[in-house]
Amino acid sequence: MILPNALLLASLMALLWFLKGDLLGYRRIKRLPDTASRQKTYRLWIAKAGLAFVLPAVIGLALLGRLDALVTIPPEFDAIRGLLPSLAGDSRAEMLGLIGGSALGGLVIGAVLATRRNWRILKTIGNVGSLLPRNRPEIAHAAAMAIAAGVSEEIAFRLFLPLLIALITGNAFVAFGVAIAVFGAMHRYQGRVGVIATSLVGALMAAIYLMTGELWLAMLLHALIDLNSLALRPALTGAWRAA
């Protein structure tokens, strides 16, 4: 148990390092008038996500001899998976199609509604207005950030952190409960609504991962949600017209 405990401590320290920079970065970007500085902040966030989330997870899984967990769901999660619908064969294919179709449909509908004045409230959830891109170069950076978030945060919060906690406690329910709570708390800069919304999204991504056994699917859906909020909707509401 020494190694999982040490890896958990290291992961939490990396998370705290990221959170400090993330909060400061959000406050900084609110004060940045020039687009070059804003683009630099986007790039810095992407780099720090890789260092805080992806690197510790890959190194930790390698040290545990569990790199296969990136493509095969760990057996430590079987207890909680047993309470969820099992997707195999035709049912699995149908569910994947349903999830993919729902994600795409939600992306299109949300984007269309965001262009209508009376529905602008749907533009964002939580206090993230300062993060939204204001021109085409910033849209490209925000899109890259959305994809990076989808990959890095799913590796960290749907796989590595729950696995470490499950190894230490022997309880998958505790593992995912803590991981979802930490994921929501990580977005505290978005305000109470943002924390609640991201916690719900985290729970949904965890359920999809556990039901399908496919981490890549949770990554894809997470990235689509962020792309919708951080790139597509701002583009459709005027940012794309600004050079």
Buried (B, 14 or more C-beta within 10 A) or exposed (E): EEEBEEBBEBBBEBBEEBBEBBEEBBEBBEEBEEBEEBBBBBEBBBEBBBBBBBBBBBEBBEEBEBEEBBEEBBEBBEBBBEEEEEBEEEEBEEBBEEBBEEBEEBBEEBBEBBEEEEEEEBBBBBBBEBBBBBBBBBBBBBBBBBBBBBBBBBBBBBBBBBBBBBBBBEBBEBBBBBBBBBBBEBBBBBBEEBBBBBBEBBBBBBBBBBBBBBBBBBBBBBBBBBBBBBBBBBBBBEBBEEE
